[in-house]
Amino acid sequence: MLRHCNDVAAERIYYLTALDPHPENRVPVTAKLSLKFYERFGDDIAGELVDWFNAVDSTYQSQLREINELNWERFKATLLAESASIRAELRGEFGAGFAQLRTEMAEMRAELLKWMFVYWTGAMVGLGGLIVGMAVFGPR
């Protein structure tokens, strides 16, 4: 069974690890198996090589998937912890802000009541004077 298309029999991407053994620094490299490779080594050997590439690729994909899932869970845990700390910090700040607002509103209410008393006292004195003036100097 010959697996080729336009002089390219199979193409796989694998990672070059000879220069840097750290998995996070791997470099993608494309391997191409040409028609000459199939003609020289035969369909069985080339097919086995392609199957081996596929097995290595699926192994790397499953390992990458596991690593990504672990990293995602770790990221979620970190994100949840950070959001909880931010929430607690905001609750504290809002609580302090609302307490200060309540204090200011109580002070403003006291000030407002004082000025209302001054206004209504002045108005009542004026109204009382008007009533007395009308009674004394009014029409008889």
N, C-alpha and C positions, 0 to 999 in steps of 0.2 A: 504494500500500500504506500504509494508515493504521496507525500504531503507537501506540495509546493505550488507556488503561484508566481509566475514571471521570474524564474531563476532563483526565487527565494523559497527554500523548502520549509523552514520554520524560523520563527523569531521569538526570542524570549528576552526579558529584561531581568538581569541578576545584579547583585551588588558586589562591587570590587572591594574586597576586604584585605588584600595583601599589604597595601600601603598604610592603612589605618585600621587597627583591630577593634576600635570602638564602634559599636553598632549604630550610635547616633550620628556618626560621621561617614556613613557608607555612601558611595557614589553609584548612581544607576548606570549600568552599562548594557547596551543592546547586543545580543549575540545572534548572528544570522547564520543559518545553515543553508548553504547554497546547493544547487543541483549537482555540482561537482562533488560535494561532500557525500551526497546520497549515492552517486555513481561509484565513488571510490570505496566507501565503506559498506555500502549496501543498505537496503531499506530496513533490515532488522536492527542493525547497530544504530543507524540514524534515528529510527523510531524509538529505540530504547533511550537514546540520548535525549530526544525530545520529551519522552515520558519522564525521564529523570529530572529534566528542567521543570516540567510541570509539577512534579512531586516537590521539588525544592521550592518552587514558587508558591505552591499551596501551603507548604510548611511555613514559609516566611509570612504569607498572608495571614495564616491563623495566629502565628506569634504576634504579628503586628496588631491584629484585631484584639488579642488578649491584652497587649500592652496599652492599646488605646482605651480599652474598657477600664483598665486599672487607673490610667491617668485621668479618665473622665470622672470616675468615682472619687478620686483624690481631689480633683478640681471642684466637684460638687460639694464635697465635705468642707473644703476651704471656703468656698463661696457662701455656704450656709453659715459657717462660723463667723465670717466677716459680716454678713448681713445681720446676723443676730447681735453682734457687738455694735454695729452702726445703729440698729434699732434701739438697743438699750441706751446708747449714748444720746440719741435723739429724744428718747422718752425723758431722760434726765434733764436735757436742755429745755425741752418744752415744758416740763414740770416746773423748772425754775423760772422760765419766762412767764408762765401762767400765774405763778405765785406773785411775781413782781407786778404783773398786770392787775391782779386782784387787789394788791396793796395800793397801787396808784388809783384804782377806781374807788376804793374806800376813802382815800384821802380827797379825791375829787368830789365825792358825794358829801363829805363833811364840809368842804369849802363851798359847794353849791348850796347846801342847806343854810350855811351862815349868810351867804349873799341873798338868798331868798328871804330870810328873816329880816335882813336890813331893808330890802326892797319893800316887803309887805308892811313893815313897821312905818316906813316913810309914807307909803301910800295910805295907810290907815290914819296917820297923823294928818295928812293933807285932806283926806275925806272927812275926818272929824272936824277939822277947821272949817271946811266948807259948810258942813251941816250947822255948826255953831254960828258961823257968819250969816247963813241964810235965816237962821232962827232969830238972830239979834237984829240984823239989818234988812231982813226980808219984808215983803209987803204985809201990811197990817190991816 
